[in-house]
């Protein structure tokens, strides 16, 4: 069977690693829920939705970088990711619902599942959600495809920011006061340094215009915002006290998240400016004669 000129085997081979990761995360989520850890404590940590959303962007970027196809070829890829996720979810709902297991997959009254929801109604709702999410994932994969060059260029920057975010959570969990830990593990300062560095590297990597640095800065700023928002939610879910980790004292989780979202545009401008400064220095280094006029 061919889809847009490629066989199903081609799509399965391309998306196989992502599908395996989804199943592994599903097993972990099932085990954590069945072990009795409260839903609100760990649901963000073992979220299938967050994982599959990230995978959609990654596979969109990989499809463009490897010349796998065009935007239409992304639809079968994200369908396979979505089918893996919802196939596992439906299986887990059946096991929990009919096995009497109190877990995360069939937990009426938790998440989006209404209190008293039957197994059949829950499964029907998941099938409808699968259609909607598949289209959303196609949009995310298309974004990854469109921005492939930039995402590939900034790949290690995103990993560095994620590592700092993990360190910040660990520092908070260790009880380090917010005023100390926030400077030791500042993601904003790391973003500024990375913006300068990648702006400096940009000319030697084929980037030729200052306007491109706006997108570089915007992507770094977006990565910071997403990590911080996730870190705030995770810090609260793990029960890390206010004044430690991502959560300052005297501020609710909702207020803190709204503040970062409102500040995100300022972050884009800030990171773009530093990327532009790095770009100017990189151009001067690549063409030293331009600075002797």
N, C-alpha and C positions, 0 to 999 in steps of 0.2 A: 504493500500500500504506500503510495506516495502522497506527500503533502507539500505543495509549493515546490515540487521538483526534488524533494529529498525523501528518503525512506524513513519509516518510523524508527528503524534501527539507528539511523544517523542522529535523530533527535535524542533517542535514549542514550546513545553513547556520549553525546555532548553534555546532557543534563544529568548523567548518572551520579556524579559525585554530590551534586546538590540534593538529589533525591535520597541518597544514603544519609546525608547530614540531617535531613528532615526526619527520617525514620529514627535515627539515633536520638535526636532531640525529643521526639515523641516518646520514646522509651524512657528517657530520663524524666520527662514531665510526668509520665504515668507513675513511675517509681516514687518520685518525690510526693505526688499527691496521695498515693496509696500508703505512704509511710506515716501520714498524719500531719505533715507540715501544713499549717494554716494556708488557705488559698491566697489571701492577701499578702502573705509573707514572701512567697516564692514565685508567684505567677509571672511577674515581669522577668525574673531571672531565667525561666525556662519557657519563654514565649515562642510558639511556633510562628505566629503572625509576624513578629519582628524578624525572625530568622528568614522566612520565605520572602519578605520584602527586601531584605538586604541581598538575598540570592538573586532576585529578579534584576536588581541594578547591576550586580556583578556579572550575571550571564549576558545582559545587554551589552556591557562593555566588552566582554570576551568575544561575543559574536561579531562585533565590529572589528576588534583587534585581529581576530583570526580569519576574517573574511568568510564567516559561516553563511551569511546571507544578508537579507534586508530586514526591514521592520516586520514584514509579514511572517518571516521565519521565526520571529520571537514568540508569536502566539502559541504554536505547538510546544515550545520550550517551557513557557510559563504555565501552560495547561498541565504539563507533566509534573511540574513542581507543585501546582495547586492540587492535582489529583493525588499525589503522594501524601500531602498534608491532610487533605480531607478524608482520604481513604483510611489513614491511621486514626484520625479523629472519630470517624464513624465506628470503626472497630473498637476503639477505646470506650466510646459511649455504650456500645452493646455489652462489653465486658463489665463495665462499672454498673450499668443499669440493671442487668440481669444477674450479675454476680454479687450484688449488694456491697460493692466496694465504694467507699467514700473517697473520691479522688477529685481531680481538676477538670476532667472531660465532661462528666455528667454531674454537675453540681448545681441543681436548681436553686436560684436565689443568689448565685455568685456570678460575677461577670455579666454577660448578656443573657444568660439563661434565667427566664422568669421562674419564680417559686412555683413548685407543683407541676412543672413541665414534664410530660411523659417522654419516654425514650423515642417513640415514633415521631412525635412533634419536633423533638430536638433534632433528630436526623433529617427530617424534612427541611427544617430551618437551615441546617448546615449545607444541604445540597443547593438551596437558593443562594446562600452566602458564597458558595464555591463559584457560582457563575459571576457574581459581582466582583469577588476578589480576583478572579482570573483576569477580568478586564482592567482592574486597578494594577495588577502585576504587569500586564502588557504595557500600561502607561509608564510604570517605573523602569521596565526593561528598555523601553524606547528612549527614556531619558538617559539611561546608561549607555545606550547605543549612540545617541546624539553627542554625548559628552565623552565618548570613549578616549579620545586623545588626552583630555585633561585628567580624567580619572586614572588612566594608566600612568601619567606623569606624576600624579600626587598620591599614588598608592601607598608608598612607604610613609608619607606624611600622615595619612589617615590611621595607619597602624600605630604610629608614634603617639598620636593624640589618644587613641583607644587605650594604649598602655598606660598613659598618664592618668586617664579616667579610672582605670582599674586600681592603680596605685592610690588614687585619692579616696576611693571607697575603702580600701584596706587600711589606710591611715586613719580614716574616720572610725572604722570598726575597732581599731586598736585604742581608741579613746583620746587621740591627739586633739587638743582644742582647735576649733575652727580657725581662730586667728593665726595659729601657727601652721596648721595643715594646709590652709588655703594658699599660703605663699610657697610652701615646699612643693606643692603639686598644682601650681597654677596652670590651667589649660590656656588661658588667654595669653599669658606671656609665651608659652610654647607655640601658640598660633602665630604670634608676631615673629618669633625667630624662624619658624617654618616658612612664613610668607616671604621674609627677606631672603632666606636660603633658596627657595624654589624660584623666586623672582630672579635671583642672581644666576641660577642654572638655566633659566628659560631660554636665553639667546643661543646657548650651545645645544639646546634640545629642539631647535627649529622654530621657536616662537619669535615673532618679528615685530609685534605691535604692542603698544602700551595698553590698548583696549583689551587684549587677551589677559592682561594681569588683573583686570577687574573680575573676570570669571575665575581666575586662580584664587584671588582673595575671597570671592563670594563662596566658592566651594569649601575653602578652609574654614570660613566663618560658619557655614551651614553645618559642617562636621562638628565644630565646637558646640554649636547650639543643640544639635541632636544628642550629643554625648552628655552634655550638662543636664538637659531635660530628663534623659533616661537615668542619669546618675541621681538626680533629685528624687525621682519616683522610686528607684531601687533603694536608696538610702532610707527613705521612709518605710518601705516595705520590709526591709531587714531589721527595722526597729532601732537603727542607729540614732541616738539621741540628738535633738537639735543642738547646734553648736559644734557638731562633729561632721566629718565627711563633706557632703555637698550642701548640707542644710544649715544656714546661719541661725543663731538664736533669735527668738522673738518674731519669726516669720513663718507663716503656714506654707505647706507644699504648693498649694494653688497660687498664692501670691508670688512665691519665688519663681515658679515656672512662667507665670505671666510676665514678670519682670524681665526674664531672659528673652522671652519671645519679643517683647517690645524693644529690647536693646539690640536685637539681632541685626537690624538695618545699620545701626552704628558699627556693629562688628564687621559687617561687609565693607563699609567705607574704610575702617581702620586697617583691615587685612589687605584690602586692595591698594591702599596708599603704601604700605610697607612692601608689598609685592612689586609695586611700581618703582620704589627706591632700589630694591634689589635688582630689578630689571635694568635700570639705568647703570648701575655699577657693573652688571654683567656685560652690557653692551660696550661699556668703556674698556673693560678688560679684553673683550673679543676684538675690539677695533681701537687700540690705543692711540692711533694717529688722529682719531676724531677729537680727542681731548687736547690736541696741541695746536688747534687752529688759532 
